[in-house]
């Protein structure tokens, strides 16, 4: 008689992966919209100083 087959235990999943996928992990620069707004504010400031 054969011994019963061993059940394989699944490898534990990395708990940080879903968190990293939901937010943009590693991005360290401003979005194009934020850059455009900053440039617009700087231009407005220059024009009011003159």
Secondary structure as a PSIPRED ss2 file (coil, helix, strand):
# PSIPRED VFORMAT (PSIPRED V4.0)

   1 X C   1.000  0.000  0.000
   2 X C   1.000  0.000  0.000
   3 X C   1.000  0.000  0.000
   4 X C   1.000  0.000  0.000
   5 X C   1.000  0.000  0.000
   6 X C   1.000  0.000  0.000
   7 X C   1.000  0.000  0.000
   8 X C   1.000  0.000  0.000
   9 X C   1.000  0.000  0.000
  10 X C   1.000  0.000  0.000
  11 X C   1.000  0.000  0.000
  12 X C   1.000  0.000  0.000
  13 X C   1.000  0.000  0.000
  14 X C   1.000  0.000  0.000
  15 X C   1.000  0.000  0.000
  16 X H   0.000  1.000  0.000
  17 X H   0.000  1.000  0.000
  18 X H   0.000  1.000  0.000
  19 X H   0.000  1.000  0.000
  20 X H   0.000  1.000  0.000
  21 X H   0.000  1.000  0.000
  22 X H   0.000  1.000  0.000
  23 X C   1.000  0.000  0.000
  24 X C   1.000  0.000  0.000
  25 X C   1.000  0.000  0.000
  26 X C   1.000  0.000  0.000
  27 X C   1.000  0.000  0.000
  28 X C   1.000  0.000  0.000
  29 X C   1.000  0.000  0.000
  30 X C   1.000  0.000  0.000
  31 X C   1.000  0.000  0.000
  32 X H   0.000  1.000  0.000
  33 X H   0.000  1.000  0.000
  34 X H   0.000  1.000  0.000
  35 X H   0.000  1.000  0.000
  36 X H   0.000  1.000  0.000
  37 X H   0.000  1.000  0.000
  38 X H   0.000  1.000  0.000
  39 X H   0.000  1.000  0.000
  40 X H   0.000  1.000  0.000
  41 X H   0.000  1.000  0.000
  42 X H   0.000  1.000  0.000
  43 X H   0.000  1.000  0.000
  44 X H   0.000  1.000  0.000
  45 X H   0.000  1.000  0.000
  46 X H   0.000  1.000  0.000
  47 X H   0.000  1.000  0.000
  48 X H   0.000  1.000  0.000
  49 X H   0.000  1.000  0.000
  50 X C   1.000  0.000  0.000
